């Protein structure tokens, strides 16, 4: 591996607004049943009216054919916090 570690960054910062008339039922509602079982309902969770969405990532070119990446994602609203961290490795041969 060389002393020069090449990297590529990816960024996204947005502010998301939801229509105030939306309810969880507008987003997702489904009635399901297993074979021979009783039906049950699945309903979506409420959408934040105003949320900040942040995605940050770095890809490091370890060699010409190998890349290591790490990504952070977050959503922040008045009643929610959702955060993820992902790592990936890819090799070409």
N, C-alpha and C positions, 0 to 999 in steps of 0.2 A: 504494500500500500504506500502511496506517495504521501509526502508531507502536506500536499495541497488537497484538502477535503472539499470537493465540489458539493454545493447544496443548492436546492431550489425551494423557495418559500411560496406558500399559498395562503391568502388571507381573504376573509370576507367579514364585514361588519355591516349589519343592516338593522333597521328598526321596523318591526312588523306590526301592522295595525289590523285587527279583525273587525269585521262589521258588527256593530253592537246588537244587531238582531239575531246573530247566530246563537244557537244553543247546542248542547252536546248531541241532541237528537238530530239536528240539521247536519252534523258532521258525520256521525256513524250510529246506526241502530240496526241490529240484525237479530232475527230469531233463528236459533239453531236447535238441532236435536240429534242425539246419537241414535243409531238404529235400535228401535224398540224402546227408546227412552222418552222422557217427557221433554217438551220444548223449553228452552230457556232463552232469555234476552241478553244481548250484549249491547251496551250503550257507551259511546265515546266520552272521554273526559272533557271538561270545559276548556275552551281555548282562551288564553290570556288576551285581553283587549288590546294591550300594548306591551310588546316584548322586544328585548334586544337579543339579536342572534349573532354569535361570534364563532367563526371557524378559523383556526390557525393550523398550519402544517409545515413541516420541513421534510424534505427528501435529501438524504445524503448519498452521493455516489461513492460507495466504498471502493469499487473497482469499475472497470469499463462495463462489466456485466452484472454487477450486484448493487442493489439500492436498498437502503434502510430508511423507512419513513415513520414519522410520528405525527399524530394529528390530535388537536384538542378542539372540542366543540362544546358550546354552551348556549343555553337559552335562559334569559333572565326576565321575569315579569313580576308584577305585584304579588302574585300568589303562587309563583312557580320558580324552581331552579332545576335545570336539567343539564348535566355535564357528562361528557364522555372523553376518554383518552384511548386512542388506538395506535398500535404499532404494527408495521408490516415489513416484510422482507421479500424481495423478489430477486430471482437470479435468472439470467438468460444463458442458454447453452445451445 
